[in-house]
């Protein structure tokens, strides 16, 4: 950790920011008192496609019949758009006939 004055930071901000980007931490003083810490942010790594697929596979399975029953209990079933009276277990399945 380095300690610099506000004036040093102002006059050499590009060099200070380059150092921060390289991992250096600075404490900035004003009138001899430390007032700020300038440090690099932790970089968030984006997950790979394989990691996203693995996360998706660990999600719990949906019971669509139970989901529909719960929704009907909460919202009511009489004003529902469409009708799943075909008895299918998957509400996203459509007749293609």
DSSP file (Angstrom, degrees, kcal/mol; ACC not computed):
  #  RESIDUE AA STRUCTURE BP1 BP2  ACC     N-H-->O    O-->H-N    N-H-->O    O-->H-N    TCO  KAPPA ALPHA  PHI   PSI    X-CA   Y-CA   Z-CA
    1    1 A X              0   0    0      0, 0.0     2,-0.3     0, 0.0    25,-0.2   0.000 360.0 360.0 360.0 135.8    0.0    0.0    0.0
    2    2 A X  E     -a   26   0A   0     23,-2.3    25,-2.9     2,-0.0     2,-0.5  -0.875 360.0-143.2-113.6 147.5    1.2    3.5   -0.9
    3    3 A X  E     +a   27   0A   0     -2,-0.3     2,-0.3    23,-0.2    25,-0.2  -0.953  27.1 168.5-111.9 126.0    0.2    6.8    0.6
    4    4 A X  E     -a   28   0A   0     23,-2.6    25,-2.6    -2,-0.5     2,-0.1  -0.921  31.6-111.2-132.7 159.2   -0.1    9.8   -1.7
    5    5 A X  E  >  -a   29   0A   0     -2,-0.3     4,-2.4    23,-0.2    25,-0.2  -0.416  31.1-110.0 -84.3 164.7   -1.5   13.2   -1.3
    6    6 A X  H  > S+     0   0    0     23,-1.8     4,-2.5     1,-0.2     5,-0.2   0.888 121.0  53.1 -59.0 -39.6   -4.6   14.5   -3.1
    7    7 A X  H  > S+     0   0    0      2,-0.2     4,-2.8     1,-0.2    -1,-0.2   0.908 107.5  50.1 -64.6 -42.9   -2.3   16.7   -5.2
    8    8 A X  H  > S+     0   0    0      1,-0.2     4,-2.0     2,-0.2    -1,-0.2   0.913 111.5  49.3 -61.6 -41.5   -0.1   13.8   -6.2
    9    9 A X  H  < S+     0   0    0     -4,-2.4    -2,-0.2     2,-0.2    -1,-0.2   0.933 112.8  46.8 -62.9 -44.9   -3.2   11.8   -7.2
   10   10 A X  H >< S+     0   0    0     -4,-2.5     3,-0.7     1,-0.2    -2,-0.2   0.924 116.5  43.5 -62.3 -45.4   -4.5   14.8   -9.3
   11   11 A X  H 3< S+     0   0    0     -4,-2.8    -1,-0.2     1,-0.2    -2,-0.2   0.747 128.3  27.5 -75.3 -23.8   -1.2   15.4  -11.0
   12   12 A X  T 3X S+     0   0    0     -4,-2.0     4,-2.5    -5,-0.2    -1,-0.2  -0.111  75.7 133.9-128.8  35.4   -0.4   11.8  -11.7
   13   13 A X  H <> S+     0   0    0     -3,-0.7     4,-2.8     1,-0.2     5,-0.2   0.856  71.7  53.7 -61.7 -37.0   -3.8   10.2  -11.9
   14   14 A X  H  > S+     0   0    0      2,-0.2     4,-2.0     1,-0.2    -1,-0.2   0.931 112.3  44.2 -63.6 -44.1   -3.0    8.2  -15.1
   15   15 A X  H  > S+     0   0    0      2,-0.2     4,-2.0     1,-0.2    -2,-0.2   0.889 114.1  50.5 -67.4 -38.8    0.1    6.6  -13.6
   16   16 A X  H  X S+     0   0    0     -4,-2.5     4,-2.5     2,-0.2    -2,-0.2   0.928 110.5  49.1 -64.2 -44.2   -1.8    5.9  -10.3
   17   17 A X  H  X S+     0   0    0     -4,-2.8     4,-2.6     1,-0.2    -2,-0.2   0.873 108.6  53.3 -64.8 -36.3   -4.6    4.3  -12.2
   18   18 A X  H  X S+     0   0    0     -4,-2.0     4,-1.4    -5,-0.2    -1,-0.2   0.911 110.4  48.0 -62.0 -41.3   -2.2    2.1  -14.1
   19   19 A X  H  <>S+     0   0    0     -4,-2.0     5,-2.6     2,-0.2     4,-0.3   0.896 111.1  50.0 -66.0 -40.4   -0.7    1.0  -10.8
   20   20 A X  H ><5S+     0   0    0     -4,-2.5     3,-1.7     1,-0.2    -2,-0.2   0.919 108.1  53.0 -63.4 -43.2   -4.1    0.2   -9.4
   21   21 A X  H 3<5S+     0   0    0     -4,-2.6    -1,-0.2     1,-0.3    -2,-0.2   0.827 106.5  54.1 -61.4 -30.4   -5.0   -1.8  -12.4
   22   22 A X  T 3<5S-     0   0    0     -4,-1.4    -1,-0.3    -5,-0.2    -2,-0.2   0.490 133.2 -90.2 -82.5  -3.4   -1.7   -3.7  -11.9
   23   23 A X  T < 5S+     0   0    0     -3,-1.7    -3,-0.2     1,-0.3    -2,-0.1   0.399  79.7 138.2 115.9  -3.1   -2.8   -4.5   -8.3
   24   24 A X      < -     0   0    0     -5,-2.6     2,-0.4    -6,-0.1    -1,-0.3  -0.457  39.4-146.7 -77.3 147.4   -1.4   -1.7   -6.2
   25   25 A X        -     0   0    0     14,-0.2   -23,-2.3    -2,-0.1     2,-0.4  -0.938  13.4-165.2-114.5 138.8   -3.5   -0.1   -3.4
   26   26 A X  E     -aB   2  38A   0     12,-3.0    12,-3.4    -2,-0.4     2,-0.5  -0.945  14.4-153.2-123.4 143.4   -3.3    3.6   -2.5
   27   27 A X  E     -aB   3  37A   0    -25,-2.9   -23,-2.6    -2,-0.4     2,-0.4  -0.971  21.1-149.3-107.8 132.7   -4.4    5.6    0.5
   28   28 A X  E     -aB   4  36A   0      8,-2.6     7,-3.1    -2,-0.5     8,-1.5  -0.876  10.2-156.4-108.5 132.8   -5.0    9.3   -0.5
   29   29 A X  E     -aB   5  34A   0    -25,-2.6   -23,-1.8    -2,-0.4     2,-0.4  -0.777  11.5-164.9-110.2 152.2   -4.5   12.0    2.1
   30   30 A X  E >  S- B   0  33A   0      3,-2.6     3,-1.7    -2,-0.3   -25,-0.0  -0.984  83.8 -12.4-131.8 122.1   -5.9   15.5    2.4
   31   31 A X  T 3  S-     0   0    0     -2,-0.4     3,-0.1     1,-0.3    -1,-0.1   0.861 131.3 -53.4  54.0  39.1   -4.1   17.9    4.8
   32   32 A X  T 3  S+     0   0    0      1,-0.2     2,-0.5     0, 0.0    -1,-0.3   0.425 116.4 110.8  82.5  -0.9   -2.2   14.9    6.2
   33   33 A X  E <  S-B   30   0A   0     -3,-1.7    -3,-2.6     2,-0.0     2,-0.3  -0.912  72.3-120.2-111.0 130.9   -5.3   12.9    7.0
   34   34 A X  E     +B   29   0A   0     -2,-0.5    -5,-0.3    -5,-0.2     3,-0.1  -0.527  40.4 163.3 -68.2 127.0   -6.1    9.7    5.1
   35   35 A X  E     +     0   0A   0     -7,-3.1     2,-0.3    -2,-0.3    -6,-0.2   0.558  54.6  23.9-121.5 -15.8   -9.5   10.2    3.4
   36   36 A X  E     -B   28   0A   0     -8,-1.5    -8,-2.6     2,-0.0     2,-0.4  -0.995  53.6-144.9-152.8 155.0   -9.7    7.5    0.7
   37   37 A X  E     -B   27   0A   0     -2,-0.3     2,-0.6   -10,-0.2   -10,-0.2  -0.991  13.3-164.2-120.4 131.0   -8.5    4.1   -0.4
   38   38 A X  E     +B   26   0A   0    -12,-3.4   -12,-3.0    -2,-0.4     2,-0.3  -0.963  25.4 153.1-116.7 115.7   -8.0    3.4   -4.0
   39   39 A X        -     0   0    0     -2,-0.6   -14,-0.2   -14,-0.2   -19,-0.1  -0.945  46.5 -89.6-141.8 158.9   -7.7   -0.3   -4.8
   40   40 A X        -     0   0    0     -2,-0.3     2,-0.2   -16,-0.3   -19,-0.1  -0.385  41.9-119.5 -69.6 147.2   -8.4   -2.7   -7.7
   41   41 A X        -     0   0    0      1,-0.1     2,-0.4    -2,-0.1    -1,-0.1  -0.577  31.7-102.3 -80.3 148.2  -11.8   -4.2   -7.9
   42   42 A X        -     0   0    0     -2,-0.2     2,-0.4     1,-0.1    -1,-0.1  -0.574  40.8-123.3 -67.7 128.7  -12.1   -8.0   -7.8
   43   43 A X        -     0   0    0     -2,-0.4     2,-0.6     1,-0.0    -1,-0.1  -0.610  17.0-139.2 -78.3 129.1  -12.6   -9.2  -11.4
   44   44 A X        -     0   0    0     -2,-0.4     2,-0.4     1,-0.0    -1,-0.0  -0.786  15.7-142.4 -88.9 125.5  -15.8  -11.2  -11.9
   45   45 A X        -     0   0    0     -2,-0.6     2,-0.3     1,-0.0    -1,-0.0  -0.713  13.4-126.2 -88.2 135.2  -15.1  -14.1  -14.2
   46   46 A X        -     0   0    0     -2,-0.4     2,-0.1     1,-0.1    -1,-0.0  -0.631  30.0-113.9 -78.5 136.1  -17.9  -15.0  -16.6
   47   47 A X        -     0   0    0     -2,-0.3    -1,-0.1     1,-0.1     2,-0.1  -0.381  29.7-117.1 -68.7 148.4  -18.9  -18.6  -16.4
   48   48 A X     >  -     0   0    0      1,-0.1     4,-2.2    -2,-0.1     5,-0.2  -0.308  27.7-104.7 -76.5 167.9  -18.2  -20.8  -19.4
   49   49 A X  H  > S+     0   0    0      1,-0.2     4,-2.4     2,-0.2     5,-0.2   0.899 123.3  53.3 -60.1 -40.8  -21.0  -22.5  -21.4
   50   50 A X  H  > S+     0   0    0      1,-0.2     4,-2.2     2,-0.2    -1,-0.2   0.888 108.4  49.9 -63.6 -38.6  -20.2  -25.8  -19.8
   51   51 A X  H  > S+     0   0    0      2,-0.2     4,-2.3     1,-0.2    -1,-0.2   0.899 110.3  50.1 -66.6 -40.0  -20.4  -24.3  -16.3
   52   52 A X  H  X S+     0   0    0     -4,-2.2     4,-2.4     2,-0.2    -2,-0.2   0.903 110.8  49.3 -64.3 -40.6  -23.8  -22.7  -17.2
   53   53 A X  H  X S+     0   0    0     -4,-2.4     4,-2.2     2,-0.2    -2,-0.2   0.918 110.6  50.4 -64.1 -42.7  -25.1  -26.1  -18.5
   54   54 A X  H  X S+     0   0    0     -4,-2.2     4,-1.0     1,-0.2    -2,-0.2   0.900 110.9  49.1 -62.6 -40.5  -23.9  -27.8  -15.3
   55   55 A X  H >< S+     0   0    0     -4,-2.3     3,-0.6     1,-0.2     4,-0.5   0.913 110.0  51.8 -64.1 -41.8  -25.7  -25.2  -13.1
   56   56 A X  H >< S+     0   0    0     -4,-2.4     3,-1.3     1,-0.2    -2,-0.2   0.893 105.6  54.7 -62.0 -40.2  -28.8  -25.6  -15.2
   57   57 A X  H 3< S+     0   0    0     -4,-2.2    -1,-0.2     1,-0.3    -2,-0.2   0.747 103.3  57.0 -67.4 -22.5  -28.8  -29.4  -14.7
   58   58 A X  T << S+     0   0    0     -4,-1.0    -1,-0.3    -3,-0.6    -2,-0.2   0.556  83.1 107.6 -85.0  -8.0  -28.6  -28.9  -10.9
   59   59 A X  S <  S-     0   0    0     -3,-1.3    -3,-0.0    -4,-0.5     2,-0.0  -0.374  82.7 -98.5 -67.0 148.9  -31.8  -26.9  -10.8
   60   60 A X        -     0   0    0      1,-0.1     2,-0.1    -2,-0.0    -1,-0.1  -0.353  40.4-106.8 -67.2 150.1  -34.8  -28.7   -9.4
   61   61 A X        -     0   0    0     -3,-0.1     2,-0.4     1,-0.1    -1,-0.1  -0.470  32.2-122.5 -74.7 147.8  -37.3  -30.3  -11.8
   62   62 A X        -     0   0    0     -2,-0.1     2,-0.9     4,-0.0     3,-0.1  -0.758   7.4-149.4 -93.9 136.6  -40.6  -28.6  -12.3
   63   63 A X     >  -     0   0    0     -2,-0.4     4,-2.5     1,-0.2     5,-0.2  -0.882  15.1-170.6-100.5  98.8  -43.9  -30.4  -11.6
   64   64 A X  H  > S+     0   0    0     -2,-0.9     4,-2.3     1,-0.2     5,-0.2   0.823  81.8  54.1 -66.2 -32.6  -46.1  -28.6  -14.2
   65   65 A X  H  > S+     0   0    0      2,-0.2     4,-2.3    24,-0.2    -1,-0.2   0.935 112.0  44.6 -65.2 -45.1  -49.3  -30.2  -12.9
   66   66 A X  H  > S+     0   0    0      2,-0.2     4,-2.8     1,-0.2    -2,-0.2   0.890 111.4  54.2 -65.5 -39.0  -48.6  -29.0   -9.4
   67   67 A X  H  X S+     0   0    0     -4,-2.5     4,-2.5     2,-0.2    -2,-0.2   0.921 109.5  47.4 -60.0 -44.3  -47.5  -25.6  -10.7
   68   68 A X  H  X S+     0   0    0     -4,-2.3     4,-2.7     2,-0.2    -2,-0.2   0.910 112.2  49.7 -64.3 -42.3  -50.9  -25.2  -12.5
   69   69 A X  H  X S+     0   0    0     -4,-2.3     4,-2.3     2,-0.2    -2,-0.2   0.925 111.9  47.9 -63.2 -43.6  -52.8  -26.3   -9.4
   70   70 A X  H  X S+     0   0    0     -4,-2.8     4,-2.2     2,-0.2    -2,-0.2   0.915 112.8  48.6 -62.3 -42.6  -50.9  -23.8   -7.3
   71   71 A X  H  X>S+     0   0    0     -4,-2.5     4,-3.5     1,-0.2     5,-0.6   0.908 110.9  50.5 -64.9 -41.1  -51.5  -21.0   -9.8
   72   72 A X  H  X5S+     0   0    0     -4,-2.7     4,-1.7     1,-0.2    -1,-0.2   0.890 110.8  49.7 -64.0 -38.7  -55.2  -21.9  -10.0
   73   73 A X  H  <5S+     0   0    0     -4,-2.3    -1,-0.2    -5,-0.2    -2,-0.2   0.910 119.3  37.6 -63.9 -41.4  -55.5  -21.8   -6.2
   74   74 A X  H  <5S+     0   0    0     -4,-2.2    -2,-0.2    -5,-0.2    -3,-0.2   0.933 133.7  20.7 -78.5 -46.8  -53.8  -18.4   -6.1
   75   75 A X  H  <5S-     0   0    0     -4,-3.5    -3,-0.2    -5,-0.2    -2,-0.2   0.653 108.1-111.6 -98.6 -18.1  -55.2  -16.7   -9.1
   76   76 A X     << -     0   0    0     -4,-1.7    -3,-0.1    -5,-0.6    -1,-0.1   0.114  14.0-124.7  91.6 146.7  -58.3  -18.6   -9.8
   77   77 A X  S >  S+     0   0    0     -5,-0.1     3,-1.1     1,-0.1    -1,-0.1   0.568  88.5  80.7-104.5 -10.5  -58.8  -20.9  -12.8
   78   78 A X  T 3  S+     0   0    0      1,-0.2    -1,-0.1    -6,-0.1    -2,-0.1   0.777  94.7  45.0 -75.3 -24.8  -62.0  -19.6  -14.4
   79   79 A X  T 3  S+     0   0    0     -4,-0.1    -1,-0.2    -3,-0.1    -2,-0.1   0.198  82.0 137.2-101.3  16.5  -60.5  -16.7  -16.3
   80   80 A X    <   -     0   0    0     -3,-1.1     2,-0.5     1,-0.1    -3,-0.1  -0.367  56.5-124.1 -67.4 138.8  -57.5  -18.6  -17.6
   81   81 A X  S    S+     0   0    0     -2,-0.1    -1,-0.1     2,-0.0    -2,-0.1  -0.718  81.3   4.7 -81.0 128.8  -56.6  -18.0  -21.3
   82   82 A X  S    S-     0   0    0     -2,-0.5     2,-0.4     1,-0.1    -2,-0.0  -0.043  82.2-111.1  80.7 168.6  -56.5  -21.4  -23.1
   83   83 A X        -     0   0    0      1,-0.0     3,-0.2    -2,-0.0    -1,-0.1  -0.992  13.2-162.0-142.9 129.7  -57.6  -24.7  -21.6
   84   84 A X    >   +     0   0    0     -2,-0.4     3,-1.6     1,-0.2     4,-0.1  -0.167  47.9 131.7-102.8  40.6  -55.4  -27.7  -20.7
   85   85 A X  T 3   +     0   0    0      1,-0.3    -1,-0.2     2,-0.1     0, 0.0   0.486  48.5  89.1 -71.4  -0.5  -58.3  -30.0  -20.6
   86   86 A X  T 3  S-     0   0    0     -3,-0.2    -1,-0.3     1,-0.1    -2,-0.1   0.665  97.7-127.4 -70.4 -14.0  -56.4  -32.4  -22.8
   87   87 A X    <   +     0   0    0     -3,-1.6    -2,-0.1     1,-0.2    -1,-0.1   0.538  54.0 153.5  82.2   5.7  -55.0  -33.9  -19.6
   88   88 A X        -     0   0    0     -4,-0.1    -1,-0.2     1,-0.1    -2,-0.1  -0.327  45.4-139.6 -67.2 152.1  -51.4  -33.5  -20.7
   89   89 A X  S    S+     0   0    0      1,-0.1     2,-0.6     2,-0.0   -24,-0.2   0.623  87.5  65.9 -88.6 -12.7  -48.8  -33.2  -18.0
   90   90 A X    >   -     0   0    0      1,-0.1     3,-1.6   -26,-0.1    -1,-0.1  -0.920  62.9-164.8-113.6 108.9  -46.7  -30.5  -19.8
   91   91 A X  T 3  S+     0   0    0     -2,-0.6    -1,-0.1     1,-0.3    -3,-0.0   0.666  89.7  58.9 -67.0 -14.6  -48.6  -27.2  -20.3
   92   92 A X  T 3  S+     0   0    0      2,-0.1     2,-0.3     0, 0.0    -1,-0.3   0.566  82.2 101.8 -89.7  -9.3  -46.0  -26.1  -22.9
   93   93 A X    <   -     0   0    0     -3,-1.6     2,-0.3     1,-0.0    -5,-0.1  -0.574  58.3-162.5 -76.2 135.2  -46.8  -29.1  -25.2
   94   94 A X        -     0   0    0     -2,-0.3     2,-0.3     2,-0.0    -2,-0.1  -0.890  23.6-108.6-120.9 150.4  -49.0  -28.2  -28.1
   95   95 A X        -     0   0    0     -2,-0.3     0, 0.0     1,-0.1     0, 0.0  -0.584  26.3-172.2 -71.2 133.5  -51.1  -30.3  -30.4
   96   96 A X              0   0    0     -2,-0.3    -1,-0.1     1,-0.1    -2,-0.0   0.007 360.0 360.0-115.0  27.1  -49.6  -30.4  -33.9
   97   97 A X              0   0    0      0, 0.0    -1,-0.1     0, 0.0    -2,-0.0   0.440 360.0 360.0 -98.3 360.0  -52.4  -32.1  -35.6
